[in-house]
Amino acid sequence: MQTVPPTAGPLAACPQCGARVAKPTGPVRFEYGVGVVGSQRCDRCGASWRYIWQEGKERRRGRWRLPTLIALLVVVIAVGAVAFASSRDPDHPSDWDARIRPIATRVEDLRGMPPPWGRRWRAEFTRPGR
């Protein structure tokens, strides 16, 4: 009987003679420090070998993709919201319109305080007759 070093999973062909080997159906056991281990045997040349069962390795590879995609999407939305909010014009002017300034100054003097909330209001003038 020839022995072959352990493989990373069940093999489809014998590593010695290349003959097709059936899928393992025998028992597997857990070996401390190694993991789940099984054995295979080639009926044609008599070689036998152990394999380490690594089920689900393909799934572990992509586990970072979804959380990274979600985090990236949240960052893009946040950056877009900040950019949109900072690019908007304020809904109030930085100074009073020249036609309203004397009235606003007089009201501030009479009340003894600046306009509410410390900001100016936008004035929209309409044509007479509207």
N, CA, C and O atoms as CSV, one atom per row, in Angstrom:
chain,resi,resn,atom,element,x,y,z
A,1,MET,N,N,0.845,-1.178,0.000
A,1,MET,CA,C,0.000,0.000,0.000
A,1,MET,C,C,0.883,1.231,0.000
A,1,MET,O,O,1.786,1.354,0.827
A,2,GLN,N,N,0.622,2.150,-0.931
A,2,GLN,CA,C,1.369,3.399,-1.009
A,2,GLN,C,C,0.555,4.476,-0.302
A,2,GLN,O,O,-0.673,4.477,-0.379
A,3,THR,N,N,1.229,5.383,0.379
A,3,THR,CA,C,0.529,6.491,1.023
A,3,THR,C,C,0.887,7.791,0.320
A,3,THR,O,O,1.987,7.949,-0.208
A,4,VAL,N,N,-0.038,8.692,0.325
A,4,VAL,CA,C,0.115,9.986,-0.323
A,4,VAL,C,C,-0.083,11.049,0.760
A,4,VAL,O,O,-0.896,10.849,1.663
A,5,PRO,N,N,0.641,12.178,0.694
A,5,PRO,CA,C,0.437,13.233,1.701
A,5,PRO,C,C,-1.015,13.715,1.708
A,5,PRO,O,O,-1.701,13.591,0.693
A,6,PRO,N,N,-1.497,14.260,2.826
A,6,PRO,CA,C,-2.881,14.724,2.906
A,6,PRO,C,C,-3.185,15.783,1.854
A,6,PRO,O,O,-2.321,16.582,1.494
A,7,THR,N,N,-4.417,15.778,1.367
A,7,THR,CA,C,-4.846,16.755,0.358
A,7,THR,C,C,-5.846,17.721,0.979
A,7,THR,O,O,-6.341,17.489,2.082
A,8,ALA,N,N,-6.138,18.796,0.271
A,8,ALA,CA,C,-7.025,19.834,0.793
A,8,ALA,C,C,-8.493,19.505,0.610
A,8,ALA,O,O,-9.341,20.348,0.903
A,9,GLY,N,N,-8.815,18.363,0.157
A,9,GLY,CA,C,-10.207,17.963,-0.028
A,9,GLY,C,C,-10.246,16.642,-0.764
A,9,GLY,O,O,-9.207,16.164,-1.220
A,10,PRO,N,N,-11.425,16.035,-0.894
A,10,PRO,CA,C,-11.524,14.775,-1.621
A,10,PRO,C,C,-11.084,14.970,-3.072
A,10,PRO,O,O,-11.376,15.997,-3.684
A,11,LEU,N,N,-10.386,13.985,-3.611
A,11,LEU,CA,C,-9.894,14.053,-4.984
A,11,LEU,C,C,-10.811,13.255,-5.914
A,11,LEU,O,O,-11.466,12.302,-5.491
A,12,ALA,N,N,-10.844,13.658,-7.184
A,12,ALA,CA,C,-11.633,12.946,-8.177
A,12,ALA,C,C,-10.797,11.889,-8.882
A,12,ALA,O,O,-11.339,10.964,-9.487
A,13,ALA,N,N,-9.450,12.027,-8.802
A,13,ALA,CA,C,-8.552,11.070,-9.455
A,13,ALA,C,C,-7.407,10.742,-8.512
A,13,ALA,O,O,-7.042,11.549,-7.657
A,14,CYS,N,N,-6.857,9.579,-8.670
A,14,CYS,CA,C,-5.742,9.119,-7.845
A,14,CYS,C,C,-4.488,9.941,-8.182
A,14,CYS,O,O,-4.165,10.103,-9.359
A,15,PRO,N,N,-3.779,10.459,-7.174
A,15,PRO,CA,C,-2.582,11.230,-7.457
A,15,PRO,C,C,-1.420,10.367,-7.957
A,15,PRO,O,O,-0.458,10.904,-8.506
A,16,GLN,N,N,-1.487,9.036,-7.780
A,16,GLN,CA,C,-0.409,8.150,-8.206
A,16,GLN,C,C,-0.578,7.691,-9.654
A,16,GLN,O,O,0.321,7.846,-10.481
A,17,CYS,N,N,-1.750,7.125,-9.941
A,17,CYS,CA,C,-1.938,6.541,-11.273
A,17,CYS,C,C,-2.896,7.331,-12.154
A,17,CYS,O,O,-2.973,7.067,-13.354
A,18,GLY,N,N,-3.634,8.302,-11.591
A,18,GLY,CA,C,-4.543,9.121,-12.384
A,18,GLY,C,C,-5.899,8.488,-12.642
A,18,GLY,O,O,-6.725,9.067,-13.347
A,19,ALA,N,N,-6.145,7.307,-12.082
A,19,ALA,CA,C,-7.430,6.633,-12.284
A,19,ALA,C,C,-8.532,7.380,-11.538
A,19,ALA,O,O,-8.305,7.980,-10.488
A,20,ARG,N,N,-9.712,7.324,-12.104
A,20,ARG,CA,C,-10.857,7.988,-11.481
A,20,ARG,C,C,-11.183,7.297,-10.159
A,20,ARG,O,O,-11.194,6.069,-10.065
A,21,VAL,N,N,-11.452,8.122,-9.133
A,21,VAL,CA,C,-11.749,7.603,-7.801
A,21,VAL,C,C,-13.175,8.021,-7.447
A,21,VAL,O,O,-13.575,9.155,-7.709
A,22,ALA,N,N,-13.932,7.115,-6.859
A,22,ALA,CA,C,-15.305,7.420,-6.462
A,22,ALA,C,C,-15.303,8.439,-5.325
A,22,ALA,O,O,-14.330,8.565,-4.582
A,23,LYS,N,N,-16.416,9.160,-5.211
A,23,LYS,CA,C,-16.551,10.107,-4.110
A,23,LYS,C,C,-16.507,9.344,-2.798
A,23,LYS,O,O,-17.020,8.229,-2.708
A,24,PRO,N,N,-15.898,9.937,-1.782
A,24,PRO,CA,C,-15.807,9.215,-0.507
A,24,PRO,C,C,-17.178,9.072,0.140
A,24,PRO,O,O,-17.962,10.020,0.173
A,25,THR,N,N,-17.454,7.896,0.647
A,25,THR,CA,C,-18.719,7.649,1.340
A,25,THR,C,C,-18.478,7.165,2.749
A,25,THR,O,O,-19.424,7.024,3.524
A,26,GLY,N,N,-17.255,6.914,3.093
A,26,GLY,CA,C,-16.918,6.400,4.419
A,26,GLY,C,C,-17.021,7.462,5.492
A,26,GLY,O,O,-17.329,8.620,5.211
A,27,PRO,N,N,-16.761,7.058,6.720
A,27,PRO,CA,C,-16.876,7.994,7.837
A,27,PRO,C,C,-15.733,9.018,7.830
A,27,PRO,O,O,-14.632,8.749,7.349
A,28,VAL,N,N,-16.027,10.171,8.367
A,28,VAL,CA,C,-15.011,11.200,8.582
A,28,VAL,C,C,-14.928,11.416,10.090
A,28,VAL,O,O,-15.878,11.131,10.819
A,29,ARG,N,N,-13.805,11.913,10.544
A,29,ARG,CA,C,-13.654,12.146,11.975
A,29,ARG,C,C,-12.966,13.485,12.198
A,29,ARG,O,O,-12.285,14.005,11.314
A,30,PHE,N,N,-13.151,14.024,13.369
A,30,PHE,CA,C,-12.535,15.286,13.711
A,30,PHE,C,C,-11.226,15.020,14.435
A,30,PHE,O,O,-11.195,14.295,15.429
A,31,GLU,N,N,-10.156,15.603,13.937
A,31,GLU,CA,C,-8.859,15.498,14.597
A,31,GLU,C,C,-8.496,16.861,15.139
A,31,GLU,O,O,-8.462,17.844,14.399
A,32,TYR,N,N,-8.225,16.921,16.432
A,32,TYR,CA,C,-7.911,18.188,17.083
A,32,TYR,C,C,-6.696,18.838,16.426
A,32,TYR,O,O,-5.676,18.183,16.213
A,33,GLY,N,N,-6.805,20.110,16.112
A,33,GLY,CA,C,-5.710,20.848,15.495
A,33,GLY,C,C,-5.648,20.709,13.985
A,33,GLY,O,O,-4.895,21.429,13.329
A,34,VAL,N,N,-6.438,19.784,13.416
A,34,VAL,CA,C,-6.421,19.576,11.977
A,34,VAL,C,C,-7.774,19.931,11.393
A,34,VAL,O,O,-7.850,20.713,10.445
A,35,GLY,N,N,-8.831,19.377,11.936
A,35,GLY,CA,C,-10.178,19.597,11.442
A,35,GLY,C,C,-10.829,18.276,11.094
A,35,GLY,O,O,-10.454,17.233,11.630
A,36,VAL,N,N,-11.791,18.315,10.210
A,36,VAL,CA,C,-12.499,17.107,9.790
A,36,VAL,C,C,-11.652,16.407,8.737
A,36,VAL,O,O,-11.295,16.998,7.718
A,37,VAL,N,N,-11.332,15.129,8.995
A,37,VAL,CA,C,-10.435,14.370,8.129
A,37,VAL,C,C,-11.141,13.097,7.671
A,37,VAL,O,O,-11.829,12.434,8.447
A,38,GLY,N,N,-10.956,12.778,6.404
A,38,GLY,CA,C,-11.479,11.541,5.852
A,38,GLY,C,C,-10.364,10.830,5.102
A,38,GLY,O,O,-9.233,11.315,5.055
A,39,SER,N,N,-10.676,9.698,4.523
A,39,SER,CA,C,-9.654,8.981,3.755
A,39,SER,C,C,-10.258,8.454,2.464
A,39,SER,O,O,-11.453,8.170,2.384
A,40,GLN,N,N,-9.395,8.329,1.448
A,40,GLN,CA,C,-9.786,7.782,0.158
A,40,GLN,C,C,-8.784,6.702,-0.228
A,40,GLN,O,O,-7.660,6.653,0.271
A,41,ARG,N,N,-9.228,5.850,-1.122
A,41,ARG,CA,C,-8.357,4.753,-1.565
A,41,ARG,C,C,-8.595,4.513,-3.047
A,41,ARG,O,O,-9.726,4.593,-3.525
A,42,CYS,N,N,-7.510,4.215,-3.777
A,42,CYS,CA,C,-7.605,3.887,-5.191
A,42,CYS,C,C,-7.611,2.362,-5.314
A,42,CYS,O,O,-6.689,1.689,-4.853
A,43,ASP,N,N,-8.660,1.828,-5.941
A,43,ASP,CA,C,-8.763,0.378,-6.107
A,43,ASP,C,C,-7.795,-0.146,-7.165
A,43,ASP,O,O,-7.414,-1.315,-7.124
A,44,ARG,N,N,-7.399,0.693,-8.097
A,44,ARG,CA,C,-6.545,0.247,-9.200
A,44,ARG,C,C,-5.091,0.037,-8.759
A,44,ARG,O,O,-4.501,-1.004,-9.048
A,45,CYS,N,N,-4.496,1.055,-8.038
A,45,CYS,CA,C,-3.086,0.919,-7.662
A,45,CYS,C,C,-2.885,0.675,-6.174
A,45,CYS,O,O,-1.771,0.370,-5.750
A,46,GLY,N,N,-3.927,0.800,-5.379
A,46,GLY,CA,C,-3.824,0.517,-3.954
A,46,GLY,C,C,-3.365,1.704,-3.110
A,46,GLY,O,O,-3.177,1.551,-1.904
A,47,ALA,N,N,-3.183,2.867,-3.702
A,47,ALA,CA,C,-2.747,4.041,-2.933
A,47,ALA,C,C,-3.889,4.520,-2.046
A,47,ALA,O,O,-5.055,4.440,-2.431
A,48,SER,N,N,-3.557,5.011,-0.875
A,48,SER,CA,C,-4.568,5.583,0.016
A,48,SER,C,C,-4.044,6.922,0.537
A,48,SER,O,O,-2.835,7.123,0.657
A,49,TRP,N,N,-4.952,7.815,0.837
A,49,TRP,CA,C,-4.561,9.132,1.335
A,49,TRP,C,C,-5.675,9.711,2.187
A,49,TRP,O,O,-6.842,9.330,2.094
A,50,ARG,N,N,-5.261,10.643,3.015
A,50,ARG,CA,C,-6.213,11.367,3.863
A,50,ARG,C,C,-6.499,12.714,3.222
A,50,ARG,O,O,-5.663,13.267,2.509
A,51,TYR,N,N,-7.675,13.226,3.482
A,51,TYR,CA,C,-8.016,14.567,2.993
A,51,TYR,C,C,-8.637,15.351,4.137
A,51,TYR,O,O,-9.252,14.788,5.042
A,52,ILE,N,N,-8.462,16.654,4.073
A,52,ILE,CA,C,-9.029,17.553,5.067
A,52,ILE,C,C,-10.284,18.173,4.448
A,52,ILE,O,O,-10.227,18.804,3.393
A,53,TRP,N,N,-11.397,17.981,5.117
A,53,TRP,CA,C,-12.665,18.457,4.592
A,53,TRP,C,C,-12.756,19.959,4.800
A,53,TRP,O,O,-12.649,20.439,5.929
A,54,GLN,N,N,-12.958,20.717,3.697
A,54,GLN,CA,C,-13.030,22.173,3.772
A,54,GLN,C,C,-14.314,22.666,3.121
A,54,GLN,O,O,-14.279,23.421,2.149
A,55,GLU,N,N,-15.410,22.247,3.649
A,55,GLU,CA,C,-16.696,22.611,3.071
A,55,GLU,C,C,-16.989,24.083,3.321
A,55,GLU,O,O,-16.737,24.602,4.409
A,56,GLY,N,N,-17.521,24.745,2.310
A,56,GLY,CA,C,-17.944,26.121,2.452
A,56,GLY,C,C,-16.851,27.154,2.304
A,56,GLY,O,O,-17.077,28.311,2.657
A,57,LYS,N,N,-15.695,26.809,1.810
A,57,LYS,CA,C,-14.617,27.778,1.683
A,57,LYS,C,C,-14.964,28.854,0.661
A,57,LYS,O,O,-14.529,29.996,0.810
A,58,GLU,N,N,-15.728,28.525,-0.362
A,58,GLU,CA,C,-16.091,29.497,-1.382
A,58,GLU,C,C,-16.988,30.584,-0.801
A,58,GLU,O,O,-16.895,31.743,-1.206
A,59,ARG,N,N,-17.850,30.227,0.138
A,59,ARG,CA,C,-18.750,31.211,0.722
A,59,ARG,C,C,-18.004,32.210,1.585
A,59,ARG,O,O,-18.402,33.374,1.641
A,60,ARG,N,N,-16.945,31.807,2.255
A,60,ARG,CA,C,-16.208,32.704,3.139
A,60,ARG,C,C,-15.532,33.814,2.368
A,60,ARG,O,O,-15.330,34.903,2.906
A,61,ARG,N,N,-15.184,33.568,1.136
A,61,ARG,CA,C,-14.462,34.551,0.342
A,61,ARG,C,C,-15.262,35.834,0.133
A,61,ARG,O,O,-14.688,36.922,0.181
A,62,GLY,N,N,-16.556,35.737,-0.094
A,62,GLY,CA,C,-17.359,36.892,-0.449
A,62,GLY,C,C,-18.104,37.535,0.710
A,62,GLY,O,O,-18.961,38.385,0.470
A,63,ARG,N,N,-17.821,37.173,1.946
A,63,ARG,CA,C,-18.562,37.709,3.086
A,63,ARG,C,C,-18.343,39.202,3.277
A,63,ARG,O,O,-19.192,39.867,3.869
A,64,TRP,N,N,-17.265,39.732,2.811
A,64,TRP,CA,C,-16.970,41.156,2.992
A,64,TRP,C,C,-17.664,42.017,1.948
A,64,TRP,O,O,-17.763,43.231,2.127
A,65,ARG,N,N,-18.139,41.432,0.881
A,65,ARG,CA,C,-18.669,42.229,-0.224
A,65,ARG,C,C,-19.942,42.989,0.133
A,65,ARG,O,O,-20.025,44.191,-0.116
A,66,LEU,N,N,-20.917,42.325,0.701
A,66,LEU,CA,C,-22.185,42.983,1.011
A,66,LEU,C,C,-22.017,44.079,2.060
A,66,LEU,O,O,-22.499,45.188,1.832
A,67,PRO,N,N,-21.359,43.833,3.198
A,67,PRO,CA,C,-21.181,44.930,4.160
A,67,PRO,C,C,-20.386,46.100,3.582
A,67,PRO,O,O,-20.680,47.256,3.889
A,68,THR,N,N,-19.394,45.816,2.758
A,68,THR,CA,C,-18.617,46.893,2.152
A,68,THR,C,C,-19.479,47.692,1.185
A,68,THR,O,O,-19.397,48.920,1.142
A,69,LEU,N,N,-20.294,47.006,0.418
A,69,LEU,CA,C,-21.183,47.691,-0.523
A,69,LEU,C,C,-22.188,48.572,0.213
A,69,LEU,O,O,-22.450,49.695,-0.217
A,70,ILE,N,N,-22.746,48.087,1.301
A,70,ILE,CA,C,-23.698,48.865,2.081
A,70,ILE,C,C,-23.016,50.087,2.696
A,70,ILE,O,O,-23.564,51.188,2.656
A,71,ALA,N,N,-21.824,49.898,3.264
A,71,ALA,CA,C,-21.090,51.021,3.854
A,71,ALA,C,C,-20.738,52.060,2.794
A,71,ALA,O,O,-20.848,53.261,3.039
A,72,LEU,N,N,-20.323,51.608,1.635
A,72,LEU,CA,C,-19.991,52.527,0.547
A,72,LEU,C,C,-21.226,53.300,0.096
A,72,LEU,O,O,-21.141,54.498,-0.173
A,73,LEU,N,N,-22.355,52.637,0.012
A,73,LEU,CA,C,-23.598,53.289,-0.379
A,73,LEU,C,C,-24.005,54.351,0.646
A,73,LEU,O,O,-24.442,55.437,0.266
A,74,VAL,N,N,-23.866,54.051,1.932
A,74,VAL,CA,C,-24.190,55.018,2.980
A,74,VAL,C,C,-23.278,56.234,2.887
A,74,VAL,O,O,-23.741,57.366,3.023
A,75,VAL,N,N,-21.990,56.011,2.657
A,75,VAL,CA,C,-21.045,57.126,2.533
A,75,VAL,C,C,-21.380,57.991,1.323
A,75,VAL,O,O,-21.352,59.218,1.414
A,76,VAL,N,N,-21.692,57.370,0.205
A,76,VAL,CA,C,-22.029,58.131,-1.003
A,76,VAL,C,C,-23.290,58.968,-0.782
A,76,VAL,O,O,-23.345,60.128,-1.192
A,77,ILE,N,N,-24.295,58.388,-0.139
A,77,ILE,CA,C,-25.521,59.129,0.131
A,77,ILE,C,C,-25.246,60.297,1.083
A,77,ILE,O,O,-25.757,61.396,0.873
A,78,ALA,N,N,-24.449,60.070,2.121
A,78,ALA,CA,C,-24.122,61.138,3.072
A,78,ALA,C,C,-23.351,62.264,2.394
A,78,ALA,O,O,-23.654,63.438,2.605
A,79,VAL,N,N,-22.361,61.915,1.585
A,79,VAL,CA,C,-21.589,62.942,0.876
A,79,VAL,C,C,-22.491,63.710,-0.087
A,79,VAL,O,O,-22.374,64.931,-0.192
A,80,GLY,N,N,-23.374,63.031,-0.778
A,80,GLY,CA,C,-24.303,63.695,-1.685
A,80,GLY,C,C,-25.246,64.639,-0.949
A,80,GLY,O,O,-25.525,65.737,-1.432
A,81,ALA,N,N,-25.742,64.223,0.219
A,81,ALA,CA,C,-26.643,65.078,0.991
A,81,ALA,C,C,-25.927,66.328,1.479
A,81,ALA,O,O,-26.484,67.424,1.428
A,82,VAL,N,N,-24.691,66.168,1.951
A,82,VAL,CA,C,-23.917,67.323,2.412
A,82,VAL,C,C,-23.619,68.259,1.246
A,82,VAL,O,O,-23.739,69.477,1.386
A,83,ALA,N,N,-23.237,67.712,0.109
A,83,ALA,CA,C,-22.941,68.545,-1.056
A,83,ALA,C,C,-24.199,69.282,-1.531
A,83,ALA,O,O,-24.121,70.450,-1.911
A,84,PHE,N,N,-25.335,68.621,-1.513
A,84,PHE,CA,C,-26.589,69.257,-1.937
A,84,PHE,C,C,-26.974,70.376,-0.978
A,84,PHE,O,O,-27.361,71.463,-1.408
A,85,ALA,N,N,-26.869,70.109,0.321
A,85,ALA,CA,C,-27.260,71.111,1.314
A,85,ALA,C,C,-26.335,72.325,1.293
A,85,ALA,O,O,-26.792,73.449,1.500
A,86,SER,N,N,-25.056,72.116,1.050
A,86,SER,CA,C,-24.118,73.235,1.068
A,86,SER,C,C,-24.165,74.045,-0.225
A,86,SER,O,O,-23.722,75.194,-0.236
A,87,SER,N,N,-24.680,73.489,-1.296
A,87,SER,CA,C,-24.716,74.209,-2.564
A,87,SER,C,C,-25.989,75.034,-2.740
A,87,SER,O,O,-26.071,75.847,-3.661
A,88,ARG,N,N,-26.969,74.841,-1.884
A,88,ARG,CA,C,-28.224,75.583,-1.996
A,88,ARG,C,C,-28.038,77.016,-1.535
A,88,ARG,O,O,-27.274,77.291,-0.610
A,89,ASP,N,N,-28.738,77.917,-2.182
A,89,ASP,CA,C,-28.733,79.312,-1.756
A,89,ASP,C,C,-29.574,79.440,-0.495
A,89,ASP,O,O,-30.563,78.723,-0.338
A,90,PRO,N,N,-29.195,80.343,0.407
A,90,PRO,CA,C,-30.030,80.516,1.604
A,90,PRO,C,C,-31.386,81.098,1.215
A,90,PRO,O,O,-31.509,81.791,0.205
A,91,ASP,N,N,-32.396,80.810,2.026
A,91,ASP,CA,C,-33.733,81.297,1.700
A,91,ASP,C,C,-33.962,82.715,2.206
A,91,ASP,O,O,-35.081,83.222,2.128
A,92,HIS,N,N,-32.923,83.363,2.722
A,92,HIS,CA,C,-33.031,84.735,3.185
A,92,HIS,C,C,-31.814,85.530,2.699
A,92,HIS,O,O,-30.726,84.971,2.566
A,93,PRO,N,N,-31.988,86.816,2.437
A,93,PRO,CA,C,-30.866,87.624,1.958
A,93,PRO,C,C,-29.896,87.959,3.094
A,93,PRO,O,O,-30.247,87.891,4.272
A,94,SER,N,N,-28.685,88.315,2.717
A,94,SER,CA,C,-27.696,88.667,3.736
A,94,SER,C,C,-27.886,90.105,4.219
A,94,SER,O,O,-27.374,90.469,5.278
A,95,ASP,N,N,-28.611,90.921,3.465
A,95,ASP,CA,C,-28.862,92.303,3.854
A,95,ASP,C,C,-30.254,92.707,3.365
A,95,ASP,O,O,-30.810,92.095,2.453
A,96,TRP,N,N,-30.805,93.754,3.993
A,96,TRP,CA,C,-32.131,94.211,3.585
A,96,TRP,C,C,-32.081,94.837,2.212
A,96,TRP,O,O,-31.061,95.401,1.815
A,97,ASP,N,N,-33.176,94.740,1.485
A,97,ASP,CA,C,-33.333,95.434,0.208
A,97,ASP,C,C,-33.295,96.943,0.485
A,97,ASP,O,O,-33.756,97.390,1.536
A,98,ALA,N,N,-32.759,97.715,-0.435
A,98,ALA,CA,C,-32.604,99.162,-0.233
A,98,ALA,C,C,-33.946,99.844,-0.006
A,98,ALA,O,O,-34.008,100.851,0.699
A,99,ARG,N,N,-35.005,99.327,-0.576
A,99,ARG,CA,C,-36.323,99.939,-0.408
A,99,ARG,C,C,-36.922,99.645,0.968
A,99,ARG,O,O,-37.791,100.383,1.432
A,100,ILE,N,N,-36.468,98.577,1.622
A,100,ILE,CA,C,-37.023,98.180,2.922
A,100,ILE,C,C,-36.118,98.598,4.069
A,100,ILE,O,O,-36.573,98.689,5.209
A,101,ARG,N,N,-34.861,98.851,3.794
A,101,ARG,CA,C,-33.885,99.121,4.851
A,101,ARG,C,C,-34.344,100.224,5.817
A,101,ARG,O,O,-34.224,100.022,7.026
A,102,PRO,N,N,-34.866,101.382,5.363
A,102,PRO,CA,C,-35.284,102.408,6.324
A,102,PRO,C,C,-36.405,101.940,7.247
A,102,PRO,O,O,-36.415,102.275,8.431
A,103,ILE,N,N,-37.344,101.170,6.714
A,103,ILE,CA,C,-38.455,100.670,7.535
A,103,ILE,C,C,-37.927,99.674,8.564
A,103,ILE,O,O,-38.294,99.737,9.737
A,104,ALA,N,N,-37.072,98.761,8.130
A,104,ALA,CA,C,-36.535,97.743,9.042
A,104,ALA,C,C,-35.703,98.383,10.148
A,104,ALA,O,O,-35.766,97.958,11.301
A,105,THR,N,N,-34.924,99.406,9.798
A,105,THR,CA,C,-34.106,100.087,10.808
A,105,THR,C,C,-34.999,100.781,11.831
A,105,THR,O,O,-34.713,100.740,13.028
A,106,ARG,N,N,-36.072,101.413,11.379
A,106,ARG,CA,C,-36.996,102.104,12.286
A,106,ARG,C,C,-37.680,101.107,13.222
A,106,ARG,O,O,-37.822,101.381,14.413
A,107,VAL,N,N,-38.106,99.952,12.698
A,107,VAL,CA,C,-38.758,98.931,13.533
A,107,VAL,C,C,-37.778,98.390,14.568
A,107,VAL,O,O,-38.159,98.186,15.720
A,108,GLU,N,N,-36.541,98.156,14.189
A,108,GLU,CA,C,-35.528,97.692,15.146
A,108,GLU,C,C,-35.338,98.705,16.254
A,108,GLU,O,O,-35.211,98.329,17.419
A,109,ASP,N,N,-35.316,100.002,15.909
A,109,ASP,CA,C,-35.145,101.044,16.921
A,109,ASP,C,C,-36.342,101.095,17.857
A,109,ASP,O,O,-36.167,101.229,19.068
A,110,LEU,N,N,-37.561,100.993,17.320
A,110,LEU,CA,C,-38.767,101.061,18.142
A,110,LEU,C,C,-38.864,99.872,19.099
A,110,LEU,O,O,-39.231,100.040,20.262
A,111,ARG,N,N,-38.541,98.694,18.621
A,111,ARG,CA,C,-38.647,97.477,19.448
A,111,ARG,C,C,-37.414,97.252,20.306
A,111,ARG,O,O,-37.461,96.521,21.296
A,112,GLY,N,N,-36.328,97.872,19.930
A,112,GLY,CA,C,-35.095,97.706,20.692
A,112,GLY,C,C,-34.438,96.356,20.480
A,112,GLY,O,O,-33.681,95.887,21.330
A,113,MET,N,N,-34.720,95.741,19.364
A,113,MET,CA,C,-34.115,94.430,19.081
A,113,MET,C,C,-34.030,94.220,17.576
A,113,MET,O,O,-34.788,94.819,16.813
A,114,PRO,N,N,-33.104,93.366,17.153
A,114,PRO,CA,C,-33.004,93.054,15.725
A,114,PRO,C,C,-34.170,92.169,15.298
A,114,PRO,O,O,-34.935,91.698,16.140
A,115,PRO,N,N,-34.309,91.942,13.999
A,115,PRO,CA,C,-35.406,91.077,13.551
A,115,PRO,C,C,-35.310,89.688,14.187
A,115,PRO,O,O,-34.221,89.243,14.550
A,116,PRO,N,N,-36.432,89.017,14.318
A,116,PRO,CA,C,-36.413,87.678,14.942
A,116,PRO,C,C,-35.419,86.735,14.247
A,116,PRO,O,O,-35.208,86.791,13.035
A,117,TRP,N,N,-34.836,85.888,15.053
A,117,TRP,CA,C,-33.887,84.864,14.620
A,117,TRP,C,C,-32.611,85.457,14.048
A,117,TRP,O,O,-31.781,84.719,13.518
A,118,GLY,N,N,-32.434,86.760,14.137
A,118,GLY,CA,C,-31.197,87.387,13.691
A,118,GLY,C,C,-30.972,87.322,12.195
A,118,GLY,O,O,-29.824,87.329,11.748
A,119,ARG,N,N,-32.029,87.259,11.412
A,119,ARG,CA,C,-31.835,87.198,9.971
A,119,ARG,C,C,-32.850,88.082,9.256
A,119,ARG,O,O,-33.845,88.509,9.842
A,120,ARG,N,N,-32.590,88.341,8.022
A,120,ARG,CA,C,-33.462,89.179,7.199
A,120,ARG,C,C,-34.497,88.294,6.492
A,120,ARG,O,O,-34.323,87.083,6.350
A,121,TRP,N,N,-35.573,88.942,6.057
A,121,TRP,CA,C,-36.577,88.238,5.282
A,121,TRP,C,C,-36.476,88.658,3.836
A,121,TRP,O,O,-36.050,89.772,3.532
A,122,ARG,N,N,-36.860,87.784,2.960
A,122,ARG,CA,C,-36.870,88.122,1.550
A,122,ARG,C,C,-38.150,88.903,1.244
A,122,ARG,O,O,-39.243,88.540,1.679
A,123,ALA,N,N,-37.987,89.951,0.507
A,123,ALA,CA,C,-39.138,90.780,0.132
A,123,ALA,C,C,-39.434,90.557,-1.343
A,123,ALA,O,O,-38.541,90.633,-2.188
A,124,GLU,N,N,-40.689,90.282,-1.638
A,124,GLU,CA,C,-41.101,90.112,-3.023
A,124,GLU,C,C,-42.070,91.242,-3.363
A,124,GLU,O,O,-43.141,91.358,-2.767
A,125,PHE,N,N,-41.686,92.054,-4.306
A,125,PHE,CA,C,-42.498,93.196,-4.708
A,125,PHE,C,C,-43.352,92.818,-5.900
A,125,PHE,O,O,-42.898,92.138,-6.820
A,126,THR,N,N,-44.584,93.266,-5.869
A,126,THR,CA,C,-45.486,93.008,-6.984
A,126,THR,C,C,-45.827,94.328,-7.669
A,126,THR,O,O,-45.714,95.400,-7.075
A,127,ARG,N,N,-46.233,94.231,-8.893
A,127,ARG,CA,C,-46.641,95.430,-9.610
A,127,ARG,C,C,-48.006,95.870,-9.132
A,127,ARG,O,O,-48.829,95.051,-8.721
A,128,PRO,N,N,-48.242,97.167,-9.188
A,128,PRO,CA,C,-49.565,97.658,-8.753
A,128,PRO,C,C,-50.681,97.035,-9.594
A,128,PRO,O,O,-50.512,96.781,-10.787
A,129,GLY,N,N,-51.782,96.803,-8.970
A,129,GLY,CA,C,-52.925,96.232,-9.675
A,129,GLY,C,C,-52.978,94.721,-9.605
A,129,GLY,O,O,-53.900,94.118,-10.154
A,130,ARG,N,N,-52.073,94.126,-8.986
A,130,ARG,CA,C,-52.092,92.647,-8.877
A,130,ARG,C,C,-52.746,92.212,-7.632
A,130,ARG,O,O,-52.851,91.013,-7.376
